[in-house]
Amino acid sequence: MKNSDFAKAIIFSLPLALAACGGNGDDDCKSTPREYSVNHYQGYSLEYTSDLKQAMTDQSNKPATPGAEIPWRRLALLLKADVQTYYVRTPAFSLFASAYACSPAMDRARQMLNKISITSAQDFNSQYPAGTELASLFSVLDLPFTSVADLPAGFPAPQTLTIFLKEQPTEGVLNFLVTIALSDGRKFEFTSGDTYLK
């Protein structure tokens, strides 16, 4: 075989060999990377069956009944996003399968969180009159030792976020207004409804 024939054989067989090494491009794990964009936030008041604390294992709860009396340690506010999901096509060429090829793809947010503001239509206590910023008095259930006020600007817009009080209010009716501001300039608001906290 001449050197030129040998070189031609290599040139023509190389793409076939590379294609064979890289597979057919299908994802055996069905885990195409995704991004989501928040269209809207809904808010819900929840009553838990036990006192709330960070990273608690008992997640038993029910929707809070408007006007009901609830122990303050058992009230949580759930922020839930309505999202549009986009599938992201990423180059998958590889000579060899990666060890992490079957790891599930994590959804990425297209918007970042600018701020979550929480106020009350009634006095929270003598230190926090009606209209005062209360974000520092709420903790994030699934982020240990993180208050809502400590969520950094640039935090990915959450699909769900459960928050609860870490300081006791004066017993009585409270109605919280939650405002969520995103990096694209949009703001979403909801109220918890009148709830008697004891």
C-alpha positions in Angstrom: 0.0 0.0 0.0 1.4 3.4 -1.0 1.8 6.1 1.6 -0.8 8.3 -0.1 -3.3 5.5 -0.1 -2.6 4.9 3.6 -3.1 8.6 4.4 -6.4 8.7 2.4 -7.7 5.6 4.3 -6.9 7.3 7.6 -8.5 10.6 6.6 -11.8 8.9 5.5 -12.0 6.5 8.5 -11.2 9.1 11.1 -14.7 10.7 11.1 -16.3 7.3 11.4 -14.0 6.3 14.3 -14.7 9.6 16.1 -18.4 9.3 15.6 -18.3 5.8 17.1 -16.4 7.0 20.1 -18.8 9.8 20.7 -21.9 7.7 20.4 -25.1 8.7 18.6 -25.5 11.9 20.5 -28.6 10.7 22.4 -28.8 11.2 26.1 -29.4 7.9 27.8 -30.3 9.6 31.0 -32.9 11.9 29.4 -31.4 14.9 31.4 -31.1 17.7 28.9 -30.0 20.9 30.6 -32.9 23.3 31.2 -33.3 27.0 32.1 -36.5 28.6 33.5 -37.9 32.0 33.3 -40.3 33.2 36.1 -43.6 34.5 34.7 -45.4 35.0 38.0 -45.2 34.2 41.7 -48.1 32.9 43.8 -48.1 33.1 47.6 -49.7 30.8 50.1 -50.0 30.8 53.9 -49.4 27.4 55.4 -50.0 26.0 58.9 -47.5 23.3 60.0 -48.4 20.6 62.5 -45.2 21.2 64.5 -43.0 24.3 65.3 -41.0 25.4 62.3 -37.2 25.3 62.4 -34.4 25.2 59.8 -34.2 22.0 57.7 -36.9 20.3 59.7 -37.8 16.8 58.7 -41.5 16.9 59.4 -43.0 18.9 56.5 -46.7 18.2 57.4 -48.8 21.3 56.7 -52.1 22.5 55.4 -53.3 25.7 53.9 -53.9 28.3 56.6 -57.6 29.1 57.0 -58.2 32.9 56.6 -59.0 34.4 60.1 -57.8 31.3 61.9 -55.8 31.4 65.1 -52.3 29.9 64.5 -49.3 29.6 66.8 -46.8 32.0 65.3 -44.1 29.2 65.2 -46.3 27.2 62.9 -47.1 29.8 60.2 -45.1 29.7 57.0 -45.4 31.6 53.7 -44.8 29.6 50.5 -43.6 31.5 47.4 -44.2 29.5 44.3 -43.2 30.5 40.8 -45.1 29.9 37.5 -42.2 29.3 35.1 -41.5 28.8 31.4 -38.9 26.1 30.9 -36.4 26.1 28.1 -34.3 23.2 27.0 -30.7 24.1 26.3 -28.8 22.2 23.6 -25.2 21.8 24.7 -22.4 20.2 22.6 -22.1 16.5 23.6 -19.0 15.5 21.5 -16.6 13.4 23.5 -14.1 10.6 22.6 -15.2 8.8 25.7 -18.3 8.8 27.9 -17.9 11.1 30.9 -18.2 9.6 34.4 -20.9 12.1 35.2 -22.9 11.6 32.0 -26.0 10.4 33.9 -26.1 13.1 36.6 -29.4 14.9 36.5 -29.2 18.3 34.9 -30.0 21.2 37.3 -32.5 23.8 36.2 -30.9 27.3 35.9 -32.8 30.5 36.4 -32.7 33.2 33.8 -33.6 35.9 36.3 -31.8 36.7 39.6 -33.5 37.8 42.8 -33.0 41.5 43.6 -34.9 41.6 46.8 -37.8 40.2 48.9 -39.5 42.7 51.0 -42.0 41.8 53.8 -44.2 44.3 55.6 -47.4 44.1 57.7 -50.5 46.1 57.6 -50.6 46.0 61.4 -47.9 46.6 64.1 -45.7 43.5 64.4 -44.8 44.6 67.9 -43.7 47.9 69.5 -40.3 47.8 67.8 -41.8 47.1 64.3 -44.8 49.3 63.6 -47.1 48.8 60.6 -45.2 49.2 57.3 -41.8 48.5 58.7 -39.5 46.1 56.8 -39.7 42.6 58.4 -37.6 40.5 56.0 -34.9 40.1 58.7 -37.5 38.5 61.0 -38.2 35.6 58.5 -35.9 32.6 57.9 -35.7 30.4 54.8 -36.8 26.9 55.7 -34.4 25.0 53.4 -31.3 27.3 53.8 -30.0 26.9 57.3 -29.2 30.1 59.2 -30.4 32.3 56.3 -32.9 35.1 56.9 -34.8 36.5 53.9 -33.0 39.8 54.3 -29.6 37.9 53.8 -30.5 36.4 50.5 -27.9 38.1 48.3 -28.7 40.2 45.2 -27.9 37.9 42.3 -29.4 34.8 44.0 -31.2 32.7 41.3 -34.9 33.4 41.2 -36.3 30.5 43.2 -39.0 28.2 41.9 -40.2 27.7 45.5 -39.2 29.3 48.7 -40.8 28.6 52.2 -40.2 31.2 54.8 -41.2 31.4 58.5 -41.0 33.8 61.5 -38.1 33.6 63.8 -39.3 36.3 66.2 -42.6 36.3 68.1 -45.1 39.0 67.2 -47.5 40.7 69.6 -50.5 38.4 69.7 -53.2 39.5 67.3 -54.2 39.8 63.7 -51.4 40.2 61.1 -51.5 40.5 57.3 -48.1 40.3 55.6 -47.4 41.9 52.2 -44.6 40.1 50.3 -42.9 41.8 47.4 -40.5 39.9 45.1 -38.3 42.0 42.8 -36.3 40.3 40.0 -33.3 41.4 38.0 -35.4 42.0 34.9 -37.3 44.8 36.7 -40.5 42.8 37.4 -42.2 42.8 40.8 -44.7 40.4 42.2 -46.8 41.0 45.3 -49.2 38.9 47.5 -50.7 39.2 50.9 -51.0 36.4 53.5 -54.5 37.4 54.5 -55.6 38.2 58.0 -54.2 35.6 60.4 -54.5 35.7 64.2 -51.0 34.8 65.5 -50.7 33.7 69.1 
